Amino acid sequence: MPAAAQLPVRGELRRNGIRLPDRAEREARVSRAHVVTIIGDGDFMMTMQDLETAVRENIHLKILIINDNAYRVLLYRQKFQYQGRVMGTVHGNPDFVKLAESFGARDSGWKNPRTFQKC
């Protein structure tokens, strides 16, 4: 299977904060491959500065952010391991479209799965 066609590893089996830089590197290495990353908001917030690098280096990514205002895997681990006590895993988020624009990226306007290929 070509590297560009491989699927990412499930969240529980990888470190937090690696998805965005990993996908940017893959796009840069595999010339003009269609690289899509589906990333949680917490994971994105850990490495959002890499969006600036992608824009500066002209690395084309489609980033889909699942926004649930939490570091989800860490939240579940805290609930399980600490009898429901949660600390520091629920957070607020910026306006991701404005954030992307501040780095020079653009919002493709994707809101419907049927229009994904057009973006």
Residue, then its C-alpha position, 0 to 999 in steps of 0.5 A: m500500500p502506498a504511504a499516502a493511502q495508509l490510515p492513521v493509528r487510532g488515538e489510544l495508540r499514539r501520542n497526543g499532539i503528533r497528528l498535524p505535524d505528521r500529516a504535514e510531513r507526509e504531504a511534503r514527502v509524498s509530492r502533492a498527495h491528497v492529505v487529510t487529517i481528522i483531528g480532535d480540537g485538543d490535539f490540534m491545540m497542542t500543535m496549531q503552530d504547525l499550521e503556520t509552517a504548512v502555510r509558509e512551506n506551501i504544504h496543502l492539507k485538509i484539516l477536519i477538527i472534531n470540536d468537543n472542547a476536551y482532551r478526550v482520551l485524557l478526560y476518559r482516563q481521568k474519569f476511569q483512573y481517578q474515580g471521576r475527578v477531572m482536572g485540566t482536560v476540558h477547555g474552551n476553544p478559539d474560533f478555528v476559522k479565524l485562527a486558520e486565517s490568522f496563519g494565512a490558511r483558508d477555510s474551505g467552507w466544508k460543512n456537508p460530507r457531499t461537498f468534501q471533494k470540492c473543497 
